[in-house]
């Protein structure tokens, strides 16, 4: 059992051996109270040098500070059998282990699941790789970009007459990490029932393919390959526009049949004198036989564009709420930091980082009344070697 007892996962110990692909999963577990031990090589984890850097010096990576918040750190050299044995012994006290090496790499060091499960039968061993532990591509290397394209998501992102795009942040890594964290919690529940740990095999490609929603269903039903729709929402081989310019940015407007009468009332109340047939649009199905003509679409788009273009994003957002119209500004990073909603929920927190000083960091996406999220700084290299390697190897797992 871990020394840490605060938070929903306070009794549990997690060993973190991941690269970028898995860091978010263990960061969330740390925020929920788990004792997450980041195992680093003697010179420090490679992501300690990943930007953005707060200043031109060592130990100033903001990426490291965010993705390793709340974790403890030990330094082990897996080229040394003594250090490998330290990890095996640590596994006996742990509940979860996350790693993201290529299949077979951990086993080649005597640290694979089959190497530790007899000594640590309670251990849930989570392996996160681009394509999973089996299959013809299991040994192929991949990045976040390859996760997007191999999982099919990039084929749906971008304008229809241009090349596919990658989302601007590492969604493939993050979605895969969230799948890994969820699977680990399910395996932990299974351990309550069986008393045994297990090996959890996470594939980034499969995690991304699982996000495609209706695009996959349209293909399976009718053989239709959903195309990119730019600032629109694709439905099979049709698209409905959802992003519009406004006076000071852009807004997203969800144009579904149920909203068209409300939109008409809103525009009328604002003095816009809309000419589109609200009843007709309210009866139009997203897909099927009762589809609008090109002339009807052009008329509607022109009226919506003109209405939005003369008003600011926040004004549209607030005014639209009075008519129950689903509209929202496309928020920038400044909008996120200044968000009254996020700040009212205390989403951002402050921590005193030993290397970077006082930092404002993202907090929890959730609220738990009895076991709240905790924000703590990221560790320095090997900061907890003594207390973990000398004092904690006799502890027992969480349950």
N, C-alpha and C positions, 0 to 999 in steps of 0.2 A: 504494500500500500504506500502511496506517496505521502510525503510530509505535508503536501498542500491539501487542505481540506475545505477551502472556500470555493463556492461556485457549484453549479450543477454537476460538473465532472471532477470535482475536487478529489475524490478517492482514487482517481485513475492516473496512471503514468503512461506517457507516450514517448517513444523514441523516434526522433525525426532525422531521417537520412536523405531527405528529398532535395532535388534541385528546384528550379523555378516551377516546374510542372505540378508540384504538390504542396508548395509553401502555404497557400491559402488555407488548405484543409487543416493543417496543424496550427496555424495562427488562430483560426476560429475555435479550435479545441482549447487552446491556451486561454482565450478570452472567456471561455465557459468554465474555466477553473482547473482544467487538467494540468498536471505537471508535465509539460512538454520539454524534453531534453534534446536540444539541437546538438548533434554530433558533428564536429568539424575536424578537418585535417589540421595538423600543427600550424600551418600558415594562415588558417582561417578559411571559411567557406567562400567559394568563388563569387557569390553574389554580394559579398562585402565590398567588392570593387565595382559593382554595377550602379550606374547613375539613375537618377540625378544625385549629384554629390553636393552636400551643403557647403563644403569648402574644399580647397585643394589639399587634402591631407588624408591619411588613412583613417579608417573608422568614421567616415562621414557620409555613407550611402543612405539616402532617405528610403530607397527601396528596401534595403536590409532592415532599417529601423521599423518600417511598416510591416513587412512580411514575417518578422521574427519577434514582434512585440509579445511580451509576457512569457517568453521561453527562457529556459536555462541553457547554458552551453558547457560542453566538455570537449576536449581536444584529444583525438585518438588517431594513431597512425596505423592504418590497416595493412601496411607492409610488415608490421611488427606483430608476431604471434602473441606476445604478451597483451598488446592492445586489442587484438581480435578476441582474445579470451575475456578481456574486460567487457567487451560488448556482449558476448554470450552470457556472461554472468549477469549483466544488466538486464538482459532479456528475461531472466528468471524473476525479476522484480517488476516487470512491465506488463501492461495490459494490451498495448497497441504498438506496432512498429510500422512506420511508413518509409518506403524506399522507392527510388525511381531510376535505378540502374537498368541497363539492358538485360534481358533475360539471361540467366546463367552467371552474371557478373558476381553477384553476392555469393552464389554457391561456389564459385572458383576460389573464393577467399575463406570458405568454410563458414559462411555467415548466411546461407540461404535458409529458406523455411524448413527444409528437411534436416538441416544441420542443427537448428535450434529448437524444433518443436518437441523433441523428446526430453530436452532439459526444461523447456518452458511450454508445457502442453496448454496452458491457459492463454498463450500469446495469440493475438490476432495480427497477422502479418500482411500488410497491405502493399502490394506492388503496383506502381503506377508507371505505365509505359505508353509509347505512342500507339502501338497496335496490339497490345496484349501479350501474354506469355506464350501463346500458341498461334499457329497459322503461318502461311508463307511469308508474311512481312514482319513477323514478330521480332526479327533482329535488325530491322531497318531503323535508321536514325530519323528523327523528325524534330521540327521546331513548332512553335505555336502556329506559325503560318501554315505549315503542312497539316496541322490538326484541323484548321479551317477548311482547307481545300480537300483533304482526304475524307473528311466527314460530310462534305456536300454543302456546308453553309455558304461558302464564298460564291457558289453558283447562283445564289439568291440575292447577293449583295451588289448593288451598283445599278447603273443605267442600262436599259436593254440593248442600246446600240454601242456599248463600250465593254471593255474587258471586265471580268469579275473583280471584286475588291475584297480586301481583308478588313474586318473591323479594326478601328484604330488602337484598341487596347487588347491585351492578351486574353481574349474571351475563351479561347480553346484551353489554355492552361487553367483558367479560373473555373470554367464549367467542369473540367475533368477533376479538379481538386474538390469541388463541391460534391461530385458523385463519389469520390473516394471517402470523404468525410461521412456522407450519408451511409455508404456501404459499411464503413467501420462501425457506426452506431448500430446498424442492423445486426452485424456479426457479434457485437457486444451483447445485444439482447439475446441472440441465439445462445451465447455462452451461459447466460443466466439459466437457460432451459436445459442445456446439455452438459455444462461444466467444462466444455472444451473450446479451445480457440480454433482458428482455421486460417487458410490462405485466401486472401481477397485479391482478385486479378482485375485491374482497372485498365481499360483501353481508351485512350484519348479519341481515336477515330470513332469508336462506338458511342462514347459520350456525346460527341458532336452530332453524329447521325441521329441520335435520339432527340435532338432539338428541332428537327426539320418540320415537325407538326404536319399540317395538311399537305405540304408539298409531296411527302412520301405517300400519303393516302390517295391523292389524286392520281399519282403514277400507278399505284397498285390497282385502283378501280378502273381507270380509263386509259392508262398508258400515256397520260399527259405529263410532259416535263414542264414544271412551273418555271417561268422565266423571270429574270431580274426585272424589277419595276421601279428602280430609282426611288423617288420620294412618294411612292405609292405602296399599297399593300396588294400582294399578288394572291389571286384566287385561281388556281389552275392556269389556264391560258388567258385570264383576264386580270385587270388590275384596277384598284380603287385608290385614287390619290389621297394621301394623308398628311403631307407636309406642304405648308403654304408660307410665303413671305408675308410679313406684316410690317408695320411702320418702323420697328426697331429690332427686327430679328426674324424669327420663324416660329410658327406654331404647328402643333400636330392636331388635326381634327379628324375624329373617327366618324366617317360618313357611312353610317348604316341606315337601313330603311326606317328603323324606329326613331331616329334622331331628326329626320327631315322636317316633320311638322314642327318640332320644337325650334329647329333652326329658322324656319320661316317666321315663326312668332317672334323670335329674338331679333331678326333683321328688321321686321316690321316695327317693333318697339323702338329700334334705334333709328328709324326714319329712312331705311334703305330701300323700301318699296320693292321687295323681291318679286320677280316675274315667273320664277319656276313653279311648276305644279307640285305642291307639297304632297297632296294626296297620291298623285301618280308615283312620286319618288318613294313614298312610304310603302307602296305596294310592290316595288321592284325587288326581286330576289337577287342575292349576291351572284348566284349562278343558276342557270336554268333557261327557260324559254322566255320569261317575262323580263327581257333585258332592255335597257335604254338605248335609244338610237344615238348615233354620233352627234347629231344636232342637239339632242337633249343634254348629253354630257357636256358639250362645249358651252351651252347656255349656262348650265349650273356652275361649271368651273369659273366662267367669267364673272358671274355674280358673287361667288364666294371670294375670289381673288380681290375684287374691287372692295368688298366689305372689309376684309382683313387688312388690306393695304393701307388704309387710313387710320388704323388703330394700333396701339401698342400691345405687345404680347401680354403684359400683366393685366391691362384693362380688358382685353378679350377673355382672358382666363377668368377674371372675377365676374365679368358681366355674363359670360356663358353659364356660370354656375347657377345663376338665378333662373335659367331656362332649362337646366338639367342637360346641357349640351356638353358632350365629352370633348373638351379642348384643353390644351396645355402648352405653355411655352416650351421651346426646345432650349433647355437650360445649358448655360456655359459653366465652366468650372467656378467662375466668380458667383454665378447664381446659386450653385450648390453650396459654396462656403457661406453665402449670405442668406440661405434659405430660412425663412421664418419657421417653416414646418420642421426641418431637420434640427434647427436650434431649439425649438420648443420641446423637442423630444431628447435634447441633450445628446445628439448623435456624435458631435465632436467632443473630444476629451483632451486633457493636457497631461503629459508625462514628463518626468525629469530623466532624460536620457544621459547615461554616463559619458557618452562621447559627443553628443550633439547639443546638450543643454535642454532647455524647456521646449517641447514640441507640441503642436496641436495635431492630433491624429484622428483618423476616422474611428468611430466606436462601433457599437453593436447594431446590426440590422434588426435586432429583436429586443423585446423587453420581457424579463422573467421576474415575477413579483417576489419570489422567495429566494432565488439564487441569481442575482444580477451579474451582468457582464463586468469584467474587471479589465482595466487598461493599465499595462505595465510596460516599461521600456524593454528594448531588445538587449541581449547580453553582449558583453565583450568576449573575445576569443578565450575559451577555456575558463571562463569566470567561475564556474562551479565545479571544477575538477575535484578539489579536495572534498567538498561536502557530499558529492555524488559518488565518486569512485572509492572513497574510504569509509563513508558513513552510511551509504544507502544500499549497498549491495546485499544486505541481509533483510531488506524489506520484502513484503509479500504483495502480490497484485491486489487491485482494488476489490475484487470479490472472489 
